[in-house]
Amino acid sequence: MTNPTLLNDSVILITGGTGSFGKCFTKYVLEHYSPRKIIIYSRDEYKQFVMQQEEPFRSNARIMRYFIGDVRDKERLERALEGVDYVIHAAALKQVPACEYNPAEAIRTNIHGAMNVIDASLDRGVRKVVALSTDKAVNPVNLYGGTKLVSDKLFIAANAYAGTKDINFSIVRYGNVAGSRGSVIPFFRELIARGETVLPITDYRMTRFWISLEQGVELVIKALEEAKGGETFISKIPSFYVKDLAKALLPDCRTVETGIRPGEKLHEIMVTTEDAPNTYEFEKNFIIYPQITFNSRQVPDLSGRPVPEGFSYSSGTNSEWLTVEQIRELLKDVHTN
């Protein structure tokens, strides 16, 4: 956090704000800043009710607002965004099988919803919009990834419509957060709790990046601080083998290889060789700059350096790897529902 006053006296709206990210981000903001108002925008009134009972949201009730709405509803978004300074767009249909079976619904939320957030932010005088992306948007092999690729392109191109308005749009990209719902850690823990001693691995070569929810939040803060428009921010984080995760969770377990699932990749990739000409490396992150310059503010931060020709950033070819012992230590801080 290089700017300790960035969000002071500001109004922040988080779409999908009752999710794991939304709660963690809100807690971070309440701990480090003094915002005027935080608006949780989501469509599930029960999750909003539950969130209101939790700390520190309950003790900060005077600045917390809970807005029932769907990103599919542009009119509702326009009402919610009145007077908002910063928007964090975390709402999405994320489950790969659900998106495959309900493609029209995924398109309505992930693509049309993105367009609504963009249009409403432009019309209501929002200053900055940061949209959450995913590794699955890179060289997508499933519909969820395809919709998020389109969403990313929409947010980048939105900078072309800013005109003289003091607004910019940027993206943060990371893979599965350690311990998030539907990911492998809670799945393995559930099997172990049932007394299973054999853990299924879809492919022994499979790798993933390790990122905590807190690291994801810090990347969004970085984007809020530094973005000029159109950047994609990516953290430098270690890789691990899924088979090593199984050993860290259950040291004496046996594993069985079950075969890769539809829509699943062997490795997470964040920067492709095609992205390399527009990618700069910094101490703790990469930034992919847009191929098209939409305004005069979109210039690379020269404190970074261009990545080499042919560079890519993949969990399978990463330079930093976690050992079984390191994974076991990190798991102590990973809480799953």
N, C-alpha and C positions, 0 to 999 in steps of 0.2 A: 504494500500500500504506500505509494509514493505521494499521493495527495490526500492527506487526512481530512480535508474539508470538502472533498468532491461532492458528496451527497447530502451535505448539511443543508437544512431548510429547503429540501427538494421534495417533489412528489414523485413516487416510483410506482409503476404498475407492473405486476408480474402475471402474465398469462399462464394458466396451468399452475397457479401459485400454491395449490395444496399438495403438490407432488413432493417427492424427496428433495429435488433441487430447490423448489420454491421455498420450502421451509428452511433449508440450510442457508440459502441466500438471505432470506429475511432475518434470520438469527444473526448472520454476519453483519448485516447493515445496522441492526439495532445495537450490536456490540461496539462497532467501530465508528458510527456516524450519528448525527442527530437529524434525521429526516423530518420533514413536516408531516408527511403522510405516506403510508405504504398501502397500496390497493392490491388485494388478492382477487384476481379475476379468474373464475372457473365455473364450471357448470354443475358441480355436485354439492348440493347444499349440506349434506351430511358431513362430507369431508371438511367443509368450511366450519361447521359447528364443532367438530372434533378439534380442529386447529385452534379455534378460539379458546378452548379450555387449557391448552398447553402453554407452558412457559417457554420463552419470555413473551409470547403473544398476548397472554392474558394480562400481564402487568404493564403492557404497553398499549392497552386497548384504546386509549385516547387518540393514538395516531394510526391504528390499524383499521382498515375498511375492507369489507367483504362484499364483493360484487358478483352476483349470479349472472353468468353470461357465457356465451359460446363464441369462439373466434369466427365461426361461420356467420354470425349475426353482425353485420357491419354497423347497423344503426345502434345496437347495444354497445359496441366498441366505441363508437363516436361519443356516446353519452359518458362512458367510463373514462375516456381519455381527456375529458375537459380539464384543463389546468395541469396535466401531467407533464413532468420534465423528462423522465427516463422510462423506457419500456424494455423489459426483459421478456422475450418471447420464448417460453418453454413449453407451451401447449402443443401436443401432437398425439396422433395415434402411432404408437411405437412398436407394438407387438407384431413381429414379422408374419406369423401365421394368420393373425386376425386381419392384417392388411391384404394378404394374398386372397383371403376368402371374401373380404369386403372392400374391393378396390375402389368403388365409387365413394365410400365413406372416407377412406384414406385420402383420396383426392380432395374431397370437400373440406376436410380439416387441415391437412398438411399443405395443400397448395392454395385453395380458395381462402382458407383462413389466413395464410401468410399475406395474400393480396389485401385482405381486409385490414390486417394490422398495419400494413404499409400505407394504404390510402387514408385510414383514420388518423395515423400518426402525422402524416403530411398536412391533413386538414385541421388538426387540433393544436398545432404548434409545439409538438414534442421536440426535444433537443437531441436526444440520442436513442437509438434502438439497437439492442444487441439480441441477435437470434441464435438459439442453440442449434447446432448441427450435429452430425454423427459421422463416424468412419464409414457407415453404410452408404452414405451419399457419394463416396469416392468409388468410381468404377462399379456402380450398383449392380447387384445380381438379384435383387428382389424388389417388390413394389414399394415397400417402405423406403428403401434407399433411393429409388427413383423419384418418389415424391419429395424427399428431402433435398435431392439434387436440384430439382426445380425450385423448391423454396429458397435454397441458397442463392441461386441465380437471380431470383426475384428481389431478394434483399440487397444484393450487390448492385443490381441495375436501378434500384429505387433511388440511389444517389443522383441519378440523372434528372430526377424530377424535383430535387430540392430547390433548384433555382437560387434565389437570394435568401431563402429561409435558412436559419441557423439550426440545421438538422443533419445528422448523418446516420447511416445504417452499416453495421458490421456483423461479423459472424464469429462464434467460437466453435471449435470442432474437437470432440474427443470421443472415445469409444465407450464401451460398457463401464459404468462406474462400479468400483468394487462394492459388492453387497447389494446392488440395486435389484429391485424386483424383476424376476424373470431371468436373472443372470446366473452364472454357474455356482457362485459361492453359496447362496441360499439353497440351491438345488442339492448340492453335495451335503450341506449341513442337515437338510431334511432327511436324506438317505441315512446318514450316520446316526441321527437321532432315532431312526426306526430300527437300528441295530444292523444295518447292512455293512458288510466287510468288503464288498466288491463294488468299486465305483466305475461307472461307464465313461469312457473317453471317446469322443467321436472320431478323433484321429490323433495318434501319438505325436504327430508333428505340429499340432495346433498351438499357436501362440496368441497372446493378447498383451495389450498395454495395461499397466496398472495405474489407475488414477483414482484418487479418493474424491468424495463429494466436495470436501473443502477445497481441494486443488481446482476442481471445476468452477467453484464459486470465485476463487481468486483470479482465474483466467477471465471471467466475465468482468470483474472489477478492473482488470488490466485493460480490457477492451473499452470500458467506459472512460478510463483515464486517457487512453492514447489514440483511439480510433479517429481518423479523419474522414473515413468513408470508403466502404468496399473491401476492407481487409478481412482476411480469415485468420484468426489467432489459434495457434496450436501449441500445446505445452510439450516440453521435452520431458518424457517420463520413461521409466524402465519397462522392459518386456519380461514375460515369464511364460514357461510352458504350462499348459493346462494339466499335464500329467504331474508336474511338480507341485501344482496347487493341491492336487488330490493327496499327494504324500504329506504336504504340510498340514492338511486338515486331519488326516488319518494315517499316521506313520506306517502302520503295519498292513495297510490295505492292499488288496489285489486290484488290478484294473483290467477292464476288457474293452477292446476297441470295437465300437458299434457302427462306424461309418458316418461320414459327414451328412448333415441334414439338408434338406432343400433350402436354398437361400443363405446358407452358411458359408463363410470363408475360412480358409486355413489361417490367414493372418489378417490383422487389422492394418489398414493403410491410411495414412493421413495426408501425405504429400506424394503425388505421382511424378514420374519423370516429365510428364507434360506440364506439370505445375512449376517445375524447377526454374525456368527462366524468370518467373515472377515471384520467387520465394527468397526471403532474406532470413538469415539465422541470427539469433540473439542469444544472450547467455542462458536464458531459461525457456525460450520459446522460438517458434518460427512464425513468420507472417507471410501469407500468400497475398500479394497485391493483385487487384483486378487487371485483366488483360486490356480492358478499355478504360481510359481515363475519362471520368464523367464530369470532373470539375478541377479547378486549380489547386484544391487542397489535397488531392490524392497524389502525394509524392512519397516515395519510400523514406523510412527513417534511416538516415545514413549512419546511425550508430551501430546498425547491423551490417552484415556482409552478405553478398549474394551467394547462394549455395552453388556447388560445382555443377557443371553440365552433366545431365543424366542422373542427378540426385533423386532419391526417393526416401520417404520416411515410413517404414513398415515395421510392425512388431516382429517380423521374421528376420529382418536384417539390422535390427537396432544394435547400437554399440554398448548399451547398458542393459544388463540382465540381472534378475533377482534369483538368488539361490533358494533352496527349500527352506533353509533357516531364516532367511530374510522375509520370505513370504509368511512364515509362521509368526514372526514378530509383527508384521503389518496386520495380520488377521486379528490381533488383539484389539485393534481399533475399528474393526469392521463390524457394525451391528446390523442385523437383518431382522425383519419382522417375522 
